[in-house]
Amino acid sequence: MDVFTVTPGDGPVILGMPHGGTWLPDDLTARLNPTGKALADTDWHIARLYHGLLPGATVVSSNVHRYAIDANRDPAGVSLYPGQNTTNLCPLTDFDGNPIWQPGQEPSADEILARRAAFHAPYHAALAAEVERVKARHGVAVLYDCHSIRSLIPFLFDGLLPVFSIGTNDGETCAAAIEAATHRHCAAAPGFSHVLNGRFKGGWTTRHYGRPAEKVHAIQMELAQRAYLSAEHAPWAYDPARAEPLRATLGAILTDLDTLARSGALS
């Protein structure tokens, strides 16, 4: 199994997908308890949801499940949200705070380093290479990091998560025009709730790559899975009819970001 998949495009927008993969080495799967083996914290069907929305977009996706290592966490293991519940670089629990490993099978410090080298570093090397390629071609690159999550997770956040959670680390990771365009489309989407820099302000990917002064802009979109799945539990079925209005808004966002990048407004 390849650690990552790259689908190169000729446009200025890159879609990052760090959490859509479901592959784990057999030895890791054998060490998971039944909670872990359910893989409930996957960004289910994220590639299908975004497929075809922006012709010419580059897609970089991790094929490795986040229970091996989280490709959207600081490789040094530093928390992105100090003082709040979260999961580790190599998670020990699921999003509900329940252990995912059999007793005594949790990853050691040495194993975490090995997983970082085997899975985290290659994904980000590929993503960084695409950012540089796109920037060299267009003079600017826009990294749009694609995520989704269950709507109700008391361990991580209070209440019902908005359908759209936009993260720019309080405006630091992208030009104001990118944040404004994304926010405008989310606010106009009928029947969909939204928040800007709420519980999810952008993970390590967004914060690491987002360097507007260097013509690299990054923004994270966390979606509530109720907007495109039949139900937020196994078998995690994709619902095309439910997804259609969500895809319309996401397509409008990506088209606007592509237009901004091509117009020279971000250079």
NORUR-V925185 format. One record per residue. N is the residue number from 1. OMEGA is omega in whole degrees, -180 to 180 (none if undefined). Layout:
<<N | OMEGA> <N | OMEGA>>
//
This chain:
<<1 | 175> <2 | -180> <3 | -176> <4 | 174> <5 | 176> <6 | 172> <7 | -175> <8 | 174> <9 | -178> <10 | -179> <11 | -177> <12 | -176> <13 | 177> <14 | 174> <15 | 175> <16 | -179> <17 | -175> <18 | -170> <19 | -179> <20 | -177> <21 | 179> <22 | -178> <23 | 172> <24 | 173> <25 | -177> <26 | -177> <27 | 176> <28 | 178> <29 | -179> <30 | -178> <31 | 178> <32 | 172> <33 | -178> <34 | 177> <35 | 180> <36 | -178> <37 | 178> <38 | 178> <39 | -172> <40 | -174> <41 | 176> <42 | 170> <43 | -168> <44 | 172> <45 | -177> <46 | 179> <47 | 179> <48 | -179> <49 | -176> <50 | -174> <51 | 174> <52 | -176> <53 | 180> <54 | 176> <55 | -180> <56 | 178> <57 | 171> <58 | 177> <59 | 175> <60 | -176> <61 | 173> <62 | 177> <63 | -175> <64 | -179> <65 | -177> <66 | 178> <67 | 171> <68 | 174> <69 | -178> <70 | -177> <71 | 178> <72 | 175> <73 | 175> <74 | -179> <75 | 176> <76 | 178> <77 | -180> <78 | -179> <79 | 176> <80 | -176> <81 | -177> <82 | 178> <83 | 179> <84 | 175> <85 | 176> <86 | 176> <87 | -172> <88 | 173> <89 | 169> <90 | -169> <91 | 173> <92 | -179> <93 | 171> <94 | -177> <95 | 177> <96 | 180> <97 | -179> <98 | 179> <99 | 180> <100 | -178> <101 | 172> <102 | -179> <103 | 179> <104 | -178> <105 | 179> <106 | -178> <107 | 175> <108 | 178> <109 | 179> <110 | 180> <111 | 177> <112 | 177> <113 | 180> <114 | 178> <115 | 178> <116 | -180> <117 | -175> <118 | -171> <119 | -176> <120 | -176> <121 | 180> <122 | 178> <123 | -177> <124 | 173> <125 | 178> <126 | -180> <127 | 179> <128 | 179> <129 | 178> <130 | 176> <131 | -180> <132 | 179> <133 | -179> <134 | 179> <135 | 179> <136 | -178> <137 | -172> <138 | -176> <139 | -179> <140 | 174> <141 | 176> <142 | 178> <143 | -180> <144 | -174> <145 | -171> <146 | -179> <147 | 169> <148 | -173> <149 | 175> <150 | -173> <151 | -176> <152 | 178> <153 | -175> <154 | 180> <155 | -176> <156 | -176> <157 | -180> <158 | 171> <159 | -178> <160 | -180> <161 | 174> <162 | 179> <163 | 179> <164 | 171> <165 | -177> <166 | -180> <167 | 176> <168 | -175> <169 | 179> <170 | 174> <171 | -175> <172 | -169> <173 | -180> <174 | 176> <175 | -180> <176 | -179> <177 | 178> <178 | 178> <179 | -177> <180 | -180> <181 | 180> <182 | -179> <183 | -179> <184 | -179> <185 | 179> <186 | -180> <187 | -178> <188 | -177> <189 | -175> <190 | 176> <191 | -178> <192 | 176> <193 | -177> <194 | 174> <195 | 178> <196 | 179> <197 | 175> <198 | -179> <199 | -179> <200 | -176> <201 | -176> <202 | -179> <203 | -176> <204 | 179> <205 | -179> <206 | -176> <207 | -178> <208 | -175> <209 | -175> <210 | -180> <211 | -175> <212 | -180> <213 | 179> <214 | 177> <215 | 172> <216 | -176> <217 | -179> <218 | 179> <219 | 179> <220 | 173> <221 | 174> <222 | -178> <223 | 172> <224 | -172> <225 | 177> <226 | -177> <227 | -179> <228 | 175> <229 | 176> <230 | 177> <231 | -177> <232 | 175> <233 | 180> <234 | 12> <235 | 174> <236 | -174> <237 | 175> <238 | -179> <239 | -175> <240 | -179> <241 | 179> <242 | -177> <243 | -172> <244 | 179> <245 | 177> <246 | 179> <247 | 179> <248 | 179> <249 | 179> <250 | 178> <251 | 178> <252 | 178> <253 | -176> <254 | 178> <255 | 179> <256 | 179> <257 | 177> <258 | -180> <259 | 178> <260 | -178> <261 | -179> <262 | -176> <263 | -175> <264 | -178> <265 | -177> <266 | -175> <267 | none>>
//
